[in-house]
């Protein structure tokens, strides 16, 4: 019995030592990865950042960069802050994920000719900053004076997904970018299972026949909410995204999940 007890104790101690060793190595690896991420960001040269600025339409010298810009490591990403509240953000691979020059926006009461961006500059932005699989483009008005392009990839549902896009807002005075943002919160992996007619009926039944017809229906990606819940909860801490139909009936918009037909929220005019 003593020998058996000794063997059991030996096995337990050995297992504990192995577990401790694995935990220590894991912790060491995590710290190494964090250090590598930080070091990778620190290796992004001033010359590369200046070249990114140039490709965005801001041709500045090294002297101007040293004077007006500073670099910070923020949550594992490289943040470049400039004068006039402008900023750039790079991921740990050195890829641009956000650029903000919104302080340059100027609003006019009068209609202006939108001569910018030029087609050549848009193509240059696509070549330098748009992922190759984002082959589709949707042109829209950011404001009445400024044009935005949303670049996105085709998906099984065949719709524009605002939560998986690269959005670029262009200046109206010259070829330069005012805002650049990457969104990759939700990918559409499958086509809709519910048809427009089924979604319309679900929404009409839900509103208890307050209206007799659907004014408009749109398939897109939405963030669910408790709009129709009488016992509204506190504000959500994170997004809950779904491929859904927005069914517009009179003053109401009903969100119908495109896969299971459930009501996942809504809005009103």
N, C-alpha and C positions, 0 to 999 in steps of 0.2 A: 504493500500500500504506500509506503514512504517513497519508493522509487517512482510509482505512478504519479503521486502528488508532486514530486520534484519535476517530472517530465512536463506535467501540466503547467507548473509555474514557469518553467523554462520556455515553453511555447508561448505563453502569454507575454512574457518579458520580451522575447524576440519579436513578436508581432507588434508590440508597442514601439519598439525601437525602429522597425521598418516603417510604421505609420508616421512616426515623428520625422524620420528621414525624408519621406515622400512629401510631407507637409512643408518641411523646411525648403526642399528643392523647389516645390511649387511656388512658395512665397518668393524665393530667390529669382525664379523665372519671371514672375509677374513684375517684380521690381526691375528686372533687366529689360523686359518689354517696355515698361513705362519710360525707362531711361533711354531706350532706343528710339521710342516715339519722340521724346523731347529732343534728342540729339539729331534725329532726322529733320525735324522742323528747324533746328538751329542751323542746319547745313543749307537751307534755302538761301541762296546768295542774294545780296542786294541787286546784283545785275539781273537775276531772274525776275525779281519783283519789278524792277524798272522796265523790263521787257514786257511783262504782263500789263503794266500801266500803259505802255506804248500801244500795245495791241487793243487796249480798251479805248484808245483815243486820247491818252494823256502823255504827251511827249515831254518828259522831264529829264534833266541832267542828274548826274550822280551828286553834284553839289546841292541841287534843289532837294533831292531825296534825303540826303544827310541832314539838311536843315529842317525839313517840314514833316518827315515821317519817322516813326519809331516802331520797333517790333516788340511784341510780347507773346509769350507762350500762354495760351488760355485753354484749359480743359483739353490738353493734348493737341491743340491746334495752334497754328501761327496766326496771330492777329497783327495787321499792319495798320496803324492809325496815322492819318495825315491831317493836314490843315483843313479848315472849313468842314470839320466833322466827317470827312471821307474815311472809308475803311475798306480793308481787304481781309479775307479770311481764307486760309489754306488748310487742307486736311493733312494727315500725317504722311501722305504720299507726295505732298507738294503740289496738289491739284487745287485750283481755285474753286471755292464753293460759295463764296458770297463777295459781292462788291457793292458798296453803297456810296453814291455821290448825289444823294437826293437834295442836298442843300443847294445844288445848282438849278433846281426846278424854279421856273418863273411862270406865273400865271397871268393870262391876259383876258380881258373881257371881250376882245375882238377876235374874230376868226383869223387864223394865220395859215399861210401855205406850208404844208408839211413836206418840205423838200428833202428832209433828212429822216432816217438814214438812207444813204445811197445803197443801191443793190450790191455794189462792190464791197462796202463796209459790212453789210449783213453777211455776205459770203465769207468775209475774213473772220468774223466772229464765229461762224459755224465751223470753220476750219480749225480755229485755235482753241475754242472753248466748249464746243458742243460734242457730246459723246456720239460716236458713229452710229449707234443703234437708235438714236433719236432722229429718225428720218422725216417725221411729220412736223409741220409748222402751222401754228394758228396765229394770225395777225389780228390785233385788237387795239382799242384805244385805252391807254393807261389813264389818261385824262383827255379832255377834248384837244389838248395841245401836244400830247406826247404819245408816241406809238410803242406798243409792246409786241414782242414775239414770244410765243410759247412753243418750245421745241419738245417733242415727246415721241415715244416709240409706239408702234402699232401694238394693239392688244386684242385678245380673243373677243372682247365685247364690241370692238370697232368704234370706241368713243374716245373723246379727249378726257384724260385723267388729270385733274388739277393737282393731285397729290403725287404725281410722278412726272415731273417736267423740269426743264431748265427755262426760266423766264428772264428775258432781257428787255429792259426799257431803254429806249434810245433818246438822245437829246434831239431837239428840233432846230438847233442853231448850227450844229456842225456834226461831223461823224464822230461821236463818242457815246459811251455807255453811261447811263445814269444809275441803273440798278441791274445787278446780276444775281440770280438766286437759283440754287438747286433744291428741288423737292423730291424726296424718295421715301415718302411715308407709307405708301400703299401701292402694290402692284396688282393689276387685274390678271389673274391666272386662268380664269374660265369665263365662258360666255354666259349671258343671263339665262336663267332657267324659267323665269316668269315672263310672260309676254306683256306687251303694252296693254292689250285688252284686259288681261287678268289683273294687272296692277291697277288699271282704271276702276274695275269693278270692286276690287278690295278697298280702294280709297273711298269710293262712293258709299259702299256699305258701312265703312268705318264712320263716316260723317253722318250716318243715319238718314240718308236721302235729303239732306238739307239743300242740296243742289241736284239738278237733274242731269248735268252734263259736265264733262271734263273740258276745261279751256285749253290746257296744254300739258304735255307730258314729256319729260326729258330723262334719259338714262345717263347717269354720271356717278361720281364718287362723292358721298356726303359723310359728314360727321354726325353720328346719331345724337339725339337730344331728348329731353323730357317735355317737349312743347305741349303735348296733349295730356300730360300727367297732372292730375289735380294736386297731388302731393309732390310738388317739385322738389328735387334733391338739390344739395349744394353744388356749386360749379364743379365740373369734372376736372380731374388733375391731368388727364391725357386724352388724346383723340381716340374715338372708336369708329373707325372708317369702314364703310360698306359700299359696294356697288349697289346702287338703288335708283328707283324711279322717283323723280320729283313730280308729283301729280298736282297740277294747279286747278283748283275748283273754287270759283268765285274769289273770295279774299284769302282762302287757305291754300297752303302747300303741304301735301302729305308725302312723307318719305316712306316708300315701300321697298323693302329689301328685294333685290332682283334674283336672289337664290332661293329664299324660302317664303317670300310673300308677307313677312311680318312688318307691322308698322314700327318704324324705328325713330320716329320723330316728325318734325314739321316746322312750319313757319307761317307767317301771314304778312300781307301787304300793309 
